Amino acid sequence: MYPSRVRADIARCLARALLAGVWEEPALVQRAHDALDQHQPWLARLVREVIAAYPRAPTDRPRELARHIDALLAAEPPSEQAEAPHPHPRRWHAPSPEMARGHWPVPPIATTGELAKRLGLRDGELAWLADAHALERTATDERLRNYHYATIARPARAPRVIERPKHRLKSAQRQVLHEILDWIPAHAAAHGFTAGRSVISHASAHTVSHVVIRIDLQDFFASIQAGRIYGIFRSAGYPESVAHTLTALATNVVSAAFWNSLPRPPEPANLTAHHRLGRQLATPHLPQGAPSSPALANLAAFGLDRRLTGLARTLEATYTRYADDLTFSGSQRLVRQAKLLRRAVADIAREEGFAINEAKSTLVTQAGRQRVCGVVVNRHANVARDEYELLKAILHNAALHGPVSQNRDQLPDFRAHLLGRISWVAALNPQHGARLRERFALIDWHQ
């Protein structure tokens, strides 16, 4: 009916007009006519088609409504007055967006202005931190970036890229985490970064099992793209503009200058993985290092957890996930079905937007040491014997020769480091923890 650019302008104008008042046909038709500079006989029919598609006013999604109107205009048959000048927007209404019905008691935020106020930011500061235009990608000056970057080398794999938000962005992300995301529950199978669950609860679910199968997800955070995060905020009830801004706050596009500065691996297999990770980091994704990313990753993996829980149930197995670590355990029957399980997990992961790392998949029966995230689970959740003995020897030598002699990695707070390791052992094995604390008490920290 009209050229695409003209049609898009008309659709946006009409969407704003329709949402600017009561959702009743006569009023909608009147506002639609008022919005355009020419009377159009097809407007009444278009309004009826909009009401049929949206019985209730979609006040939380004006962009979706504009796209729907655009599609209706594109489907219009050629007009007898096709040669006549096409209409132009005459009046741009300013509808008030509203929250949609959500599933969780998240705080209501209807506009980006309200979001900025809630985060203690000015509108311009919010726009800068959200970086909806991905300026981070092309900024060459460190001062113009919102993130610091670092890498962790991984044997025979692409490096792990750590994206640490700077102070102001980190503070905003932490507010989003505690004021919004804490109200949205993760799946029961998710044990990482979830209140009341931990590595220990993850591991304890698989104790006294004939077999433990562990499957690793590849580039977990980088593989979660912005579209999925936007869906989470929309499901929480936030209007399109607010959901877009929250998504932009929580995602990042890695600086091209930083990525290009990383050495390329010489091995063909590693080079493929390197390029794949580079493509993921070049599009808006969850940054590993942001305080909001773990909770959002859990929510993005809800469908994966739900389907893998169902798969485990059909195989009479147990399934839990800690971040990118998928763990299944069960009886001897699961050993015979291990290949079927791996194929099914790979298919489900791919359909849910993830990929598994075949090189890190393991299967261990009761005859071997079964470990889940470093915790031995053969009989009960416990620390590995060699780890306990090593820590006991370090404490003994620190008491005998002084703590400096044992701080081989030159840790700035070796005392806190040892206390942390002792607390970890005590959480798994209180008796071992008590013995280690006795040895720790013998260390003279003034040596």
N, C-alpha and C positions, 0 to 999 in steps of 0.2 A: 504493500500500500504506500509506504513512504520509504525513503532511503534509511539505512540502518542507523546512522548517526542522528537524523531527525527523529526517527521513531524512539530511540533511546531517551532523548530529551523530553519528548512528549510523555513517555511512560513514567519517567521520574517525576515530572510535574504533576501528572494525574495521580500517582501514588501518594504524593504529599497532600494533594487536595482531598482525596478520599479519606485519608487518616486524620484530617483536621477537624472532624466533627462527628455527629452521631452516625451510626452505621445502619442507616435506613435508606431504601432506594430513592425516594424523592429528594432527600437532602444530598445524597451522593451524586445524583445526576446534576443537581443545581451547582454543587461545588465543582464538578468536572467541567461544566460549561463555563463557569466563571474563570477557570484556570487557563483556558485557551482564548486566543484572540479571534477565533472564528467559530460560528455555530457548526457543530458536527452532528449529523443525524445518527451516526453510529454509536454515540456515547451512551445512550440509554441501554442499547443491547450489551455494550461492553460492561456497564455497571452490573447488569443482571448476571453476566458470566462471572464477574468477580465475586459477587455475593454467593453464587453457586459454589465457587471454589473456596471461599472464606466466609462461612456463616457468621463468624465472629471477627471483629476488626483485628488484623494482625499488627497491632500497635508496637510490637517488639521487633518486627521484621520489615521495615519499609523497603529495603533493597530487594528482598524476595518478592514483595508485591510488585515493585517496578519491573522486575524480570518477567513476572507472570503477565503483566499488562503488555510488555514488549512482545511477548510470544503471541498474545491475542491479536495485537495489531499486525504482526507479521502474517497471521493466518487470515486476515481480512481479505475478501475477494476484491479485485480491482474496482475502484469506484468509477461511476459514470463521469465524474468530474475529475478524473485522474490528472487532467492537464491544469486544473485550478491550483493556485498557490496552496501549499500545505500550511496547516495551522502552526502557530508558534506559542510557546508558553507566554501567558500574559501576567499571571500572578503565581508566585511561588509561596504556597502556604507553609506554615511552620508547625507541624503537628508535634504533640508532646509524646515521646516514646514512653512505654510502660514495660515493666517486668512481665515476662510470660509465667505461666504456671510451671513451677519447678518441683523437683522431687525432694529437695533438701532445704533446711531452714537457713539458707545463705542470706546475708544482708542485702536488702534491696538497693540497687544502684541503677537508675534509669537513664542517666546521661553520662557522657565523658566528663562533663563539668562536675557532676557529683562524685565521680571516681577520683578526679584530681583533688577535690576537697578532702575526700576520705583519706587519701594518701599524703595529705599535707603538701601538695604541689600546686604550682600555678599551671595553667593550661599549657603554656609553652614548655615548661619543664616536663610535663607528662608526655607531650609529643616528642620531645627530644629523647627521653628515656625509652619510650615505646619503639621509636625508630621504625615506623611502619614502612618506610621507603628503603629499608636495608642499607642505610648510608655506612653502617659499620663495615660492609664488604669492601668499600672503595677508599675508606679513610686511611691515609698513610701516616698521619701524625697520631702518635699514641694518645695525645691529649684529647683528640676528637673521638676516641673510641669509648664505648661503655664497658668493655671487657679487657681483662688481662689474659694472656694465653700462655700455656705451658704444655709440655708433652711428657708422657710416661712411656718409655720404650717397652715393647712387648715382644718376646722372642718369636720369630717367624710370623709376625703379624704386623699390620699397620699400627703406628703409634696411637696411644690413647690421648686424645686432645682434651685438655682441661680448660674450660672457659669460665673464668672467675669474674663475676660482675663487680664493677667498682662500687664504692660505698653507697651512693645515692640510689642506684638501681637495685643493689642488694637489699637495701632497706625497704624499698617498694615491693620487691619480690617476697620478702619475708612477711610483710603485711598481707599480701595476697594469700600466702600460705596459711597464716594463722586466722585471718578474718573470713576467708572464703573456703579454701581447700580443706581445712580441718573439719568442715561440716559435711564433706562429701565422702562417704565410706568407700574404701577399697574392697575388692573381693576377699572373701574369707581365706582364700588360698594364698593371698599376698602377705608375706611376713616381713618384708623389708620396709623401713621408713613408715611404719604404721604403729600407732599407739597401742600398747598392750601386747605387741608381737616383736620378735627379734630373731637374730641368728639362732638363738637357743631354741625358741619355739619352732622355728623352721626345721632344725635338725631333729628335735625331739619327736616330731611327727613320723620319723622314719626309723626309730629304734626297733631292735629285735625283729628285723625283717630278713627274709632269706636272701633277697637281692635289693640293691639300691642302684638306680640308674640316674645319672646326672647328664643333663643336656644344657648347653650354654647358648644363649642368644647372642648374635653377632652385632656389635656396635649398637647396644640397646638404646641409649639416649639419642644418638644421632639419627637413628632410624624412625624416631617419632616426629613426624612433620607437623607444621603449624595447623593444617586443616583438622587434624585430630584434636588438637588442643582447643581450637575454636569450637568444635562440637561439644566438648566438655562444658565450656562456659555457656554455650547456648542451652544445653540440657539443664543447666542450673537455673535457667530462666532469664539470663541477662539479654537485653536487646542487642541487636546486631552491632551497633557502634561500640557499645561497652565491651561486648565479647571480642570484637576485633582488637580493641586497645589492650585488653587483658592478655590476649594471645600474643600481641606484639611485645608486651612487657616480659612475658615468660619465655619467648623464643629468641633465637639469635641466628645471624648469618656470619660465619667466621670471616675475619679479615683475609682478603686475598693475598695481601702482602705477607702475612704470617704464614699462611698455608704454602705459598710458593717458596718460602725460605726453608722449608723442611726438606731434608735430603730424600731422594727417591730410592726405594729399595731395589737392588740389582736383580733379585730373583723374580722371574715372571709371575709366579703365583702370588708373591707378596705385592708385586707392582699392581696386579689386578685389584687386590684388596685395598691398596693405597688409593687408587683412582676411585673406587667405589665409595670409600669414606670421604674423599674430597668432594664428590658430587653431593653426598648427603649434607656435608657441612656448608656447602655453597647455597643451600636453600634453607629457609626458616625451619629450625628444629629445636628440640629441647637441649639446652646447653648443660653438659655435665660440669657441675660446679656452682650452679645457681640454687639457692635454697628452696625454690618452688619446684624444681625439676623432679626430685624423687616422688613427691606426691602426685604430680601430674602424670609421671610415667606409670605409676600404679593404676591410675584411672584410665589411662590410654590402653593398658593391658587387661582391662576388665573382661572384654570379650574373649581374649586369649585364655585367661584364667577360667572363665566359665566353661569354655569348650574343653579345655584340658582336664578340668575336674570331671566333666561328663565322660570323657574318654577313659580316665582312670577308673571311674566307677564301673564301666562296662568290663574292664579287665580285672576287677576286684583288687585294685591297687590304690595307693594313696598318692596324692599330688600336692605339692606346695611350691611356691616360687619366692625366692629372695632376690630382688632386682633382676639380673639377667640369668640367674641360676634356677633352672627347672629341675625338680627332683621328683622321681617316682620310686615307690618301693612296694614290695609285695611278696607273694609266696613263690614257690618254685615254678608255678605256672607262668609267672611274668618273665622268667628266663627264656622259656620257649617262645614267648610272644614279643621278645625284645625288638626284633627287626620290624615287626608290624607296628610296634609302638613308635619307634624312631621315624618310620615313614609317615605315620599319621601325625606325629608332632610336627614334622617338617612341613607337611601340607597345611595343617591348621595355622602354624606360625606364618607361613607365606600368605595365606588368605587374610590374616589379621595384620599384615604389614611388617612382619618381622622375618628374620632369617636365622637359622641355627648354625652354629659353628661345629661342623662334624669333627674337627680335630680335638675338641675339648669334651666330647661325649665319653662317658665312662660307664662301665657295668661292673659291679663288685658284689660277690656273694659273701655269705657269712664266713667262708674260708679265708677271706682276705680282710684287710682293714678297711671298713666302710666309713668314708668321711663325707660330711655334708658341710660345705663352707668352713672347712678346717676342723669341724667337730667330729670326733669318733662316735659312731652310733651303733656299733655292733650289739652291745648289751644295754647301754644307756648313754645319754649324751655326756661325753667326757672329753678331757683334753688328751691329746696324744702323749703316750708315755715318754717319747724322746724329747718332746717339747718341755714337758714338766721337768725332766732330768736336766736339760740344758739350763733352764731358768734357775733351778736349784743350785747348779754349779756356779752360775754367774753370781748369785747372792752369796754363796760360800766364799768365793774368791774376792768379792767386793768387801766382805767383812775381814778377810785375812790380809789383803794387799791394798785395800782402799778402793773406793768406787771409781776413781779416775782410771785405774788399770783395766776396768771392764767396759768402759765407755768407748768402745772401739770405733763407733760411728760418729763420735764427737757430738752427741745430742745435747742441745742447750739445757734441757731439764731432765737429766738422766734419772733423778729421783722420781719424778712424776711418771716417767716412762716405765720404770720398774713397778711402781704402784699400780699402774694401769694393767700391766701384764699379770700381776698377782690377782687383781680384782677379776680379770677374765677367767683365770684358773679357778678362783673361789666360786664364781657363778656356776661353773660346771661341776666342780668337785670341792665342796666346803672343807673336807679334811685336808686335801692337798693345799688348799688356800691357807688354812691355819698354819701348816708347817712352813710354808713360804714366808708368811708374815713373821713368824718367830725368827727366821734367818734374816729377814730384812731389818728387824729391830736390832740386830748385832752390828750393823754397818755404822761406822763412824764417818759422818758426812763432813767432818771438819778436816779430814786428812787431805 
